[in-house]
Amino acid sequence: MNYDVIIVGAGPCGIFTSLELKKLNPNKKILILEKGNSINKRICPKRKTGVCANCNPCNITTGFAGAGAYSDGKLSLSPDVGGNLPKYLGYEETQKLIDYVDKIYLDFGADNKIYGIDKENEIEEIRKKAIRSNLKLVECPIRHMGTEEGYSIYNRIEKHLEDIGIDISFRNPVKDIIIDEYKNIKGVIADKKYYSDKVVVSVGREGSDWLRHLCIKHKINTETGDVDIGVRVETRNEIMKELNEAMYESKLIYYAPTFDDKIRTFCSNPGGEVSTEYYDGGLAVVNGHSYKSDSLKTDNTNFALLVTKHFTKPFNSPIEYGMHIAKLGNMLSGNKVLVQRYGDYKRGRRTTEERLYRNNIIPTLKDAVPGDLSLVLPYRIMKNIDDMLIALNNVSPGIASDETLLYGVEVKFYSNKVITDKEFKTNINGLYVGGDGAGITRGLMQASVNGIVLGRTLNR
């Protein structure tokens, strides 16, 4: 079981690492080890039945293409969005690589339409409203694949990897890495030992806690990253129509007046559905997705509001902090997602089923449990979310309606940041990292670009 390169994780970073490496050197012997299923077996029963089947591992968060295959499938075509690659590569080089990766997605069937570039007058008006409310509008062209089309695109990519001779082992999680006494990587331990002097760990957010423990065990250098905690907002499409039609996904950043904390919108899904993700141990957190086909779209738009906090020493456990808050929500909801009307949220009272179902806004997450987010979220995070919704109401009037739904908790587990050089090499010789789980990227496009850079690096 000797390989030239072993890749841990078949998300976008791992996929594009193998694609580029094999393109540059077809003779390379490459192995990808993936905890979840192949794309054809990534079926979430809940999306048809409305009842979670407790798949282990979860087919939404694990498997070929990672969590991105079951999200809205948005490709952000600007270096300003989706991660920290410009800090490693420079802005211009990152943009060149985004264009390069975008062409690959097009070759595999992504839609030619780009949102956010052809409605200058409408975007100018949105920008004007944002400035008046102290919101920063991040203008980023978006290519939307959609949940079902993204599935098809990655299906073609998976078949292509197999056709060009890349070994992929599914349902085979890596337990540990093998390092010699001189701090050289020698391979990994999964169902058995696989050997290579070059290993790429490219796990996504689902694998971030596993990677953190790996770093502690083997003294891989890390630093404490930011913590992103918040809620998923759901409103009617009519409220978000101006933003949806002009930009598809509007990215807005706000520094709340009360605490001066950063809050941002994230992962907007016009006509989409709110969904549940399950992590190791059955931890339920909220997310959202949207289909490409108009026939599958709903009457609602959902997006995340995330509060970003950077803690100083002695705090060094951002992932556990986020998990702790999510667990509180799970305790109150019977291991499900909580939902609260904004009117109840700001009045400090629990949402009841009676008030919930007299809404104009009908929840798309059918098994969400009406409750009280103030019993889960710290006051500072709650106040920041409230400040942000009031500011957003000046851009999209009606977003701060009493009927707007808030689902909790949404947590992004990429807070363990592995320290690397510009080629993403760690302090262990031959060990490289990439993707969301390493704290380097935060989305499909930059994770894919990260893989291209790793593929080129490993070919030297």
N, C-alpha and C positions, 0 to 999 in steps of 0.2 A: 504494500500500500504506500508506495513512494510517488510523490507528485512534485512538479515544479512549483506550483502555487496551490495553496488551500485557502478557500474563501468561506468564512463563517457567516451565513445569512444570505438568503436569496432575495433580498429587497433590491430597490433600484441601484444602490451603490454596488452591491455584489454583482448584480446582473451586468452593469456597464463596465465594471472592472474586467470581468471575464470576456465580454464582447470585444473590448479594445485590445486586450492582451492577445486574444486569439487572432484578431485581425492583423496585428503587428508581427505575430510569430505563431503561425498555424501549428507548429510542432510542439508547442507548450502543452504539457499534461496538467490539466486543471481540474480540481474537485471543488464543488460547492456543497456544503453541508447545511441543511435547512431543517429547523425544528418542526415546521408545519407541513402542509400538503402541497402537491402540485396544483397548478391553477385550475385544472378540470375538477379537482376534488374539493376545492374551496367553496363549499356550499353552506350558506347560513340558513338553517330551517326557519329561524324566527322571521325572516323577511317574507315568508309565505304564510306561516301559521300564527305569527304574533307571539309565539311562546319559545323562550330560549331552551335549546336542547342540551345546554352545558357541554358543547363539544370541547374535547381536550386533545390537542390545543385548540384555542379559539380560531375559527376560520376567518374571522374578520381581522384579527391583529397579526396572525402568523400565516406563513405559506409563501409560495412564489409570488414575487412582486411586493411583499410586505403589506402593511396596512393600507398603503396607497392604492392597491388594486380594489379595495372595497370602500374607498372614499370617492369624492367627487371627481377625482382624476384631473386636477388643474395643474397645468404647467406654467409656472411664473417665468416670464421671459425677460426679466430684469435682474441684475445682481443685487438690487436693493431689497429683494424679498427672498426669504427661504433659507437663510443661513449666514454663515460667517466666511464663506469662501473668498470674498474680496480681500479679507485680512491676510489670507495665505498667498493668494495668487495675483492680487491686484485687480482693480475694477475692470480695466480693458480686457485683460486675459480671461477673466471670468465671463465677460460678455461674449467673447469669441467662442468659448467652450459651450455656453448656453446655446448659441446659434448652431454649433456642431451637433449637440445632442438633440436639439429640436428637429433637425433634419432627419436624424435616425428615427425619432418617433413618427415623423411624417411618412417615412419609408415603410413603417410597420402599420400604417393606417390611421394615424391621428387626423382629426378634422383640420382643414386648411384655414378655417375661420379663426381670426384673432380678435378678442374683445379688448376695448380700451384704447384703440388707435384711430377709429374712424368717426368719432363723435366729439370733435373738439369743442364745439359750442356748448354742448350739454355738460361736458367734463369741466369746462371753465366755470359754468354756473355752480356746479357742485363744489368746486374748489373755493369759489367765493363764499358760499355758505359755510364751508368748513373753517375757513380763516376767521370769519366773524365769530365763530364759536370756539376759537383756539384749538381747533383740530387740524392735524397735519394730514393731508391727503397724499398717500404714496401712490404715484401713478405707475402702474405696472401692466404691460400687455399680458393677456391671459389666453392660453390655448386650452379649451375645455374638452376633455376626452369623455367625461361622464362615467358613471359607475359601470354600466353594462358594456360600453365601448372600450373603456380601459381594460376590462376583463378580456375582451377579444384581442386587443393589441398585445397584452402581456402573454396571452395564449400563443400568439404567433412568435413572440420573442422566445418563449420557453422552447417551442419546437425547433426554432433556429439554433439555439444553444446546443440542443441534443444533436442536431444535424451536423454541426461543426466539431463534434467530438468532445464536448465538455461533460464531465461526469457530474450528475446532480443526485444527491442522496436525500430523499425527503423523509420526514418524521424521524430524523436522526440528529437530535440536539447535541451540541458539543458540551461536554461536561467540564473540560479543563484543557489547558495548553501544556505542551511539553517544552521545558527550558533546561539547558545544560548549566553546569556550574559557572560557565563564562558568560552567562546571560545571553545566550544565542537561542533563538527559537528552533525547535526541532520537529514540531508537529502538534497534533491535537488528539484529544481522547473523546471519542463519541461512542458508538456501539463497539468500536475497537480502536486501536491506535492507527493513525494515519500520519505519515511522515513527510515533512517538507522543511526547507530552510527559509521559506517565505510564506507567511500566513497573514491574511487580511481579515480582521474582525469588523464586519460591516452590519452589525445588528441594528434594528430600528428601535423605536421608543419602547416596544414591548420587551426588548432585551437589555435595556439600559441598566436595570438593577443587577442582572446577571453579570454584565460587564463591570459594574462598579465593584462587585465582590471579587471578580477576577483580578482587577487592578490592585485591590488591597492585598490579596494573597500573594501576588507575584511582584509587588512593589513597582507597578507601572505608574509613572508619574501622572497625576491628575490635579485639577483645581476645581473649586466649587463654582458651579455655574449658576445661572439665574433660575428662579422658580416661577413657573407660569401656572396660575390657578384662577379659575373663574367659572363662568356659566355659559350655557348655550341659549341664545335668545331665539325665540320663534315668533314671527308676526305674519300678517297676511301679505301676499305678493303686492297688493295695491299700495301698501305703505312703502315698500322698497322698490317700486316700479322704476323711478327715475334712476336710481343707482344701478339696478339690475340691467336695464336696457343700455345704459351708457358704458358700463364697465364690467358687467357680470359679477365680478368680486371687487367690492370697494374696500381698500385697506386704509384705515384711519387710525391715527395715533393721538393720544390725549395724555396730558399730564394733569392729573386731577388737582383742583385747587386746594382741597383739604389737606392732603398728605404729599402732594407733588410726586406721586407714584405714576409710573407709566402704565397705561391701559391701551390695548389695541384690539381691533377687530381681526378675526382670523377665520379662514375656511368658511366663506359664505356660500350657501347652497340655494340659489333661486329655484323655486318649485320643488324643493327637496324634502327630505325626511330626517327627523332626528333619530339617532340610533344609539345603541349601547355597545360598548366594547368591554370585553372581559380579559383581564390580565391574570398572570399566574396567581393561584390561590383563590380565583373566582372574584377578584375585585372588579366591580362594575363602575365604569365611568362613561360619560356621555360624549357623543360625537355627532356628526351629521354627514349626509351624502346627497347626491342628486343624480338622476338619470339623464342621459342625453336625449332620449326620445320624448317628444311632447306628450305622448299618450300615457307616459308613466309619471309625469310631473304632478305635483300636488298644488293646493291653493296657497301654500305657505312658503316663506323663506326663513332659513335658519342660519345663524352665524355665531361664532364664539366671541365672548368678551373675556380677555385674559389680562390679569394683573401681573405685572412682572416685578419680582422682588429679588434684589441681590443682597444676601446676608454677608456679614463680616464675621471674622473669627470671634468666638470658638465654633460657630455653627459650621458644620461640614456634612450635613445630611439632607440635602434638598429633596432627594427622591423619597426618603422616608417621611419627610414633612408633608409632601404632596399626597403620599399614600395614606397617611394618618387622617388627613382631612377627608379624602375619598371614603375611607372606612367608616368615618362618622356618618356620612350620608347613607352608606350601605346598611349601617345598624338601624337607622330610622325607617328605611324603606324595604326591609326584608331582602337585601342584596339586589335592589333595583335602583333606578334613577329617580330622584325627587323632581317634582315640577311645582312651581309656584307662580301665581299671577303677579305681575309687577305691582298692581294696586295693593295686594296683600303684603308683598315684600316691603314696600315703603311704609306701610302702616304697622308693620311688626306683628302680623297675624298669620296663622296657618291657613293655607288654601284648602278648601273643602271640595269634595266632588260636586256638590250642588253649584258652587260659584264657578268651578272650572268648566262645567258643561253647559252653562248658560252663556259662555263666551261666543263672540264671533269667530275667535281663533280656536279651532279644534286641534288638539294635540295630535301630531303624527306619530309620536312614540306612545303606542296604545297602552303599554303596561307601566308607564311612568306613574309614580305614586304621589298624589297631592300631599304637600307638606310645607315645612317652614325651613328655609335655607339659613335663617339666623341661628338655628341650633347646630349648624355645621360650619359655616364660613366665619372666620374672624371678622370683627367689626370693621377693621381697616379695609379688607377686601370688599366687604359689602358696601361700604361708603364709596369706595372708588368706582364700583360698578354703577351705583346710583348716580354719581357725578357724570359718568360717561354717558349713560342713557339720556340724561337731561341735555347734555351737549349734542348728542346725536339727533335729538328731537328737532333741533333747528335745521338739520340737514334733511332728515326724513320725518316730517311732521306726522305724529301718530305712533312713533316707535316707543314713546314713553306713556302710551295708553295704559290704563289699568288692566286691560285684557292681554297685554303682551305677556308671553310665557317665558319663564326662566327655568332652565333645567340644570341640575347640579349633581355631581361636580364634574367640571372639565379640568383635567390636569394633563400637562405635557411633560412626559418623563424623558427629558434629555438634559437633565441638570448636572450629570456627571461628565465633566469636560476633560477628555484625555489630552495631555500635553504632547504635541508632536512638532516636528519641523515642517518646512513648507512642502515636503513630499509625503506628509502624514505618517512618518516613521516615529515610533515610540522609542523610549530608552532601552527597550529590549531589541537586540540585533535581529533584523529580519521580521519583526512584528509591526504591522501597519494597521491603522484603524481608519474608519470613515463612516459617514452616514449620521442619522439622527441620534442613535444610541451613544455615540462618542461625543455628542455635543457640538459637532462641526456643522451639520446641516439641519434644516427644519422644513423639509418638503421634498416633493418628487424631483423637481428639476435640479436643485443643487446637490441632492444625493446622487443623482445620475451623473452629473458633472464630476463630482468627487470620485466616482468610479472610473471615469475616463482618465483622470490624472493618475490614479493608482495603477491603472493598466499600463500607462506609458512609463511610469516609474519602474514598475516591476519588469518591464521588458529590457531595461538597461543591463 
